[in-house]
């Protein structure tokens, strides 16, 4: 069974790839070159109906009651099979996103494997609460909780880390016995489709995992999230889209799990290890061309080391190598699309009008050759901005950061928390007590001290404010993907 990604990327419904309709297709564009690498079959409302019905049928024909040991064994087989097809997943990820091969090989595909194995372990080890209640006359009552699958779950994933974030949701959802209708981003359809092949190969029952391709409003995204047969929606993406999805499901009071945007801060104190901090900031600002919800776009630096951090980070930004994704020494890929590049360039204009000083970047590089049509942009750093400027308040989602000085710890905390977002923050200091104190003062879901993007997949992941609702990771994922029933027995 193949998805035939050389020509068509197809929908996957009820265990089968759906033959494409030539009239309903769109191009899958390689953002590194601007060229089409495949055609994608856009699902219509009828096909989405079929996918939801297939998921509901699979759920009630035994998947929901499949023993945990069988479900977790299947997850482990899926992890093994992804490893066996490792190079195929790397190639699909690169073709969709244009990211460097080193990142796809070292982060994206290994994390997909880890997601399946981690949640197999988490679900296999998960316990249930029970309570003994003392009653009058010396009797007791036993209360215990039984967790059941949420049901048919819509999984809507973004384009920046398409395989990593897809498996981050699919693995716990399947482990808990749910059936899924996946809507990948129209920008990055390939890996969700390739995963369909893998799950079929390892024995997942037909209909448990379905993939429908398309856009948002008036297309597959809207059809899935508004479908009456959907029992819950998990979504990672922009805050604006998350708000729209919430309005869509509100009349049916369906649960949602949202990991949304961020305008993440880093706080650098004057006692921080400069070299270690520069290494961390280079990663947190520029990883995946800044297209990670956790990336740092605001860097607050204590005044005595401001010049050293500004000069050092500028030098490291200039060392980044933009080039062919397949080249091992390429560090930085393109933005996902020309449309997104136009958005980021708009913020370059706003920074200039606000009086920012450009330390490096600020434009479009001239790469030439096969890369001339790609969505390339220069890694960019600014000084001279404040928290009142739009560039510092709004999520840009590109390889950019504003460097802003501060004097006191209290000032740094106030500046970092002065945002409607609340996803992540990092604190850089050699004072352990201050590191703990400041990290705990951040109004975010995740705060790092002297590191960034270091994850234990069992820990809670998510944000507050415009950055989301709920938490994923470890048992936090189980809370969303299951519904508890309390059983009370008088003894």
N, C-alpha and C positions, 0 to 999 in steps of 0.2 A: 504494500500500500504506500503510495507516495503522493505528496502534495503537488508535484510537478511545478516547483517554484521557479523553474527556468522560464516558464511562460505565464502560468496562472497560479496565483495563491488563492486556494479555494476555501469555502466555508466547510465546516465539519459538523454534521448533525446526525444524531442517532447512530454513531459509530461508522459513518461513511462520509467520504468527501463528496460534495455536491458538484455536479457538472456545471460549469459557469455559463451564464447567459451573456453572450457577446455584447448585448446592448447595455448591460449593467456592470461596467468595470471601470476601474481607475488605475492610474499608474502608481507603482511603488518606486519612489525616487531615491537614488543614492545621493545623499546630501554632500558627499565629497566631490562629486562630478556634475551633479544636476541632471544626470541621465536616468532614464527608467531602467530598472533591473527586472521588473515583472509587471504583470497585470493582476489586479486584485478584484475578485468577484464581490460586488456590493450586495449584501443581503437585503431583501425587501421585507415588508411586514409579514408576509405569509411565511417566509423562511424563518423569521424570528419566532413566529407562532409554533412552527414545527420544532424548533430547537427547545423552546420552553416545554412543549408537550412531551418531547423525548426525555427531557430531564425529569419531569414529573413522573413519567411512566417508569423510568429506571429507578427512581427513588422508591416507588411503591412496589416494585417487583423484586425487591430484596436488598438493594444497596444500602438503604437506611438501617437495616437490621443485620448487615454483614458484621461478623465479629471483629472487634478492634484488631486482634492479632492478624487477621487476613487483610484488613485495610492497611495496616502499617507495613506488612510484608510487601504489599504492592508498591507502597511509596519507596521502599528500599530498592525494589527492582527497578523502579523508574529512575532513581538516582544512578544505579549501576548502568542503565541503558544510556542515560545522558552522557556518562563518562565514555562509554563505548562509541558514541556518536559525537564526541567532543568537538572535533574539527568542523562538523556540519553546523553545529550550533554557533561556533565562533564565526564561521563564514556568513551565516544568516544574520547574526547580530551586527556584523560590520557592514554588510550590504544595506541594512535598514537604517543604521545610525551614523555610519562614517567614522565611528570611534576607532582609536588605535588598536591594532591587534593585541598589543601587550595588555591593554585594559580588559579586552574581551576574554583573553586567556587567563588573566590573573584574578579578575574580579567577577565579571558577569556570569560566566558559565560555572566556575567553581561555586559561586554563591547559590546558583540554582540547585546544584547537587546538594549543597549543605542544607538548603531549605527543606528538601524532601527528607533527608536523614534526621535533621533536628526535630521536625514535627512528628516524624514516626516515633522518635524516642519520647518526646513530650507527651503525646497522646497515650502511648503504651504505659507510661509511668503515672499518668494522672489519676488521682484518687477522687473520692466523693465525700462530701460532708455528711456527718451523722450526729445526732444529738439525742441524749436521753433526758426526758422531761419528767420530773417528779410530780406525781398527782396526789390528790387527797386519798387517804386510806392506805398509803404505802404502795400504790400502784405506779406504773411508769408508762410513758409513751416513747416509742422510737420514731424519730424523724430522720429520713435519709433522702438525699437528692439523686434523681436519675437524670442524666443528660441525654437529650435526644437531638438529632440534627435540626438545624434551623429550617432546612428544606431546599428549595431551588434558589440558588444564590446567583445574582448578577455580579460578575467580576469585570470591572472596567479599569483598564490599566493604561498608563501614559507611555510616551515615546522615549523618555530619557534613559531609563534602565528597563527596557521592556521585558526581558527574560527574568531578570532578578526580581522585579516587583510582581510579575505574573506568578512565579512559583512561590513567592512570599505569601500570596493569598491562596493559590490553588492547593498547596501542600496541606495546610491546616484544615481547609474546607473539606478536602477529600478524606483526610484522616478522621474527621468528625462525622462522616457519613452523608455529606451534602452532595447534591447534583448541581452542576454548574453550567451557566451560559456565559462564555467569555467574550467580551468585546474589546479587542486590542485597539490601540491607536491606529488610525488610518495611515499614519506615517511609518509605523513599524509593525507590519502584520505577520512577518515571516516566522518568528520563533514560537508564537502561540500556535501556529499551524503545525510546525515541526513537533512541538510537544504533543499535539494530538496523535501524531504517528507513534511516538514513544509510548504514550499511555495505552494506545490500542495494542501495541506489541507486547506489553507486560501484562495484559489481561484485564484492563479496566472494562467493566461491562458497558455495552453500547448505551449511549444516552447520558452517561454520568458526566462526561466532559464534552461540551459543544462549543464551537467557535463560530461567531458571526462577524463579518467584516463590514465596515462602513464608517460613516461620519457621525456627528452628534445629532443636532436638531434635524428632524425630517429624515432621519436615516437610522441605522442599526442602534446607535447609542440611545436615542429617544425611544425606539420601539422596545428595547430591552428594559430600560429603567422604568418605563411607564406600564409595563405589561402586568396585568392582574395576576398572572401565575407566578410572579417573582415574590419570594418571601423575604428577601433582604438584598441590600446593595452594598458592596464594598468597592470603594473608588479611591484611586490616587490620581491627583492632578491639580488643576488650578482652583483657587478658592472660589472664583466666580462660577465655574462649572459645578463645583460641589454644592454651592448655594442653589443652583438651578435643579440639580438632582434632588436635593432635599425638598424643594417645592413640589417636584413631580411625585415623590412617594408619600408626601404628607397626607393626602386624602385617604390613602389606604393604611396609614400608620405603620409603615414597614421600617424595620431597624436599618440603620446605616452605620458604616464604618468608613471614616474619611481621613485620609492623610493628604493634606492640602499644601498650600504654598508656604514660603518662609522668607523672611528678611533677616537672616541670621547674623548675629554679632559675635565677634571675637574681642576679648579684652586682654591686652598685653600690659603687664606691670613691669616696672623698671628693674625688678630683680629676676626677670625671666631669663632663661638661657637663650641668648639671641639666635644662635645657629639652629637649635632645636625648634624654636618658635618659627623661624623663617621656613624651615622644612615643613612644619605643620601648616602654616598659612599658605604656602605654595600649593599644597594639596587641597586645602579647604576652599580656596578661591578658584582654582583653575581645573580641578578634576572634572573630566567629562565636559570640558569647555564651559564650566560653570553651570551645567545643566543637571544639577542634582538638588533636590529640595533642601538638602542639608548644607549646601555650600554657603560660604561666608561672603556677604556683600557689604558688611559694615565692620571695619577694624578700628577699634578704639585703643589708642596707644598712650601710655603715660609719658608725659612730656620729656623727661630726661633721655628716653631711648627712642623718641619719635623719629629723629633723623636717621638713626641706625636702622630701624625697621623699614622706613620708607625707602632708603637707599638699597638695603639688602633685598627687599621684596621686588623692587624694580629690576635689580640685576637678575634675579631668578626668573622673573617673568620674561625677560628678554632672552633667556636661555631656552625657553620652551621652543620645541620644533614642530611647526605645522607642516604636514605633508601627507603622503599617501598612507591610508590606514594600514596597508599591509607591511609597511616598512617598520622594522623593529625599533628604530630610533625615533620614530614619530611619537611625540608626547601629547599632542593636542589635535583633535579633529575639528570638523566644521560644526556650526550650529545645525539644527535639525532641518531647517528649510529656509528658503528665501524670505518667506513671510515672517518667520521668527527673527531673522537677521534684521529685517526692516524695523521690527519692534525694538530690538536692542540698539540699533543705530539711532532710533528716536530718542533714547535715553542719552546717547552720546551728545546729541544736540541740546538736550535739556541741561546736561552738565556744563556745557560750554556757556549757555545763556545764564547759568547760575554763577558763573565766574570761577569754575573749577580749574585747577592746574592739572594738566595731564602729565603724569610721571612717565608713562609708557603707553603705547597703543593709541586708541582713539579713532581707528579707522578700519579699512578693509585691506588686507594684504594682497599683493599681486603674486599669485603662485604660478599662473600660466599653465600651458600644456593641458593635460587631461583634467586638471583640477580647476581650470579657469572658470567653469560654470558652477562650482560648488558654493556652499553657503558659509564662506570663511569670514572670520572676523578676528581682529587683533586682541590679544589679552590686554586689558586696560586697567590702570590704577589712577585714582584721582586724589588730590588734596584740595583744601580750600572750600569744602562743602560742610554743611551743618545738618542737624536732624530736621530742620524745617524744609529742606529741599526735597523735591519729589524723587530725585535720584536716590536719596537715602531712605525714603519712606516706602517706595513701591518696589515690589519684586521685579527684577530685571531678567533673571534666569540666563545669565551669560557669564563670560570669564571676566568679571569686573568686581572692583571693590573701591569704596571710599575710605581713606585713612583720615581719622579725626583724633586730635590730641585731647587728653584729659589730665587733671591734676590729682584728684583724690579718689579713693575707692568708692565713696558714696556717689560721686559724680559719674563714675564709670557705670555703676549699677543703674543709675537713673537713665543714662543715655542708652544703654543696652535694652532696657525695658520699655523705652519710649517707642512703642510700635504696636500695631494691631495684630501682628503675627506672634507666634510663640512656639516655634518648632524646635530650634536647637541653638546652643551657644557653646563657645569654648573659652576657657580661662587659662592664661599662660603666666605662671608664677612659680618661683622656687619656695615660696612660703606655703607650706602644706595647710596650715590653719586657714590662711586667706583663700587658698584654692577651694577648700570645702565651703567656707563661708559664702564666697561670692557665687560659686556654682549653685548653691542652694537658694540664693537670692534671685536667680534668673527665673522669669516667668515663661518657662519653656517646658516642653516634654522631655528634652534630653540636654544635659550639660556635660561637657567634657573638660577635664583638667589636664593640660599639657599633652593633649592628643586630639585627634579628630577622626570620625568615621570608624572608630574602634567599636565593634559590636559583639555582644553576647546575644545570640538569637533567642535566648530564653527570657531576656529582659524586656520590659514594656517599651514600645516604640510608638510615638505619635505626638500630637501637638495640642496647643490650646489656642483660643481666639480664632483668627482666620486660618490657622494652621491645621484645624481638623477637629474631629470628634472621635473619641474612643481610642483604644490602644491595640496594637498588634504585637506579636512576639510571645513565645512561651504560652503559659496558661491564659494570658490576656487574649490571645487569638481564640482560644477555646470558649471564652465567655461570649464572643460574638457569634461563632459558628454553631453554637448549641443553645438549646432552650432547656432549663432545668425544670423538672417536675418534682415537687416535694411529696413524699409519701409519709403519712403519719399513721402509725399502728399503735393502738392502745394495747398494752401488755397485761 
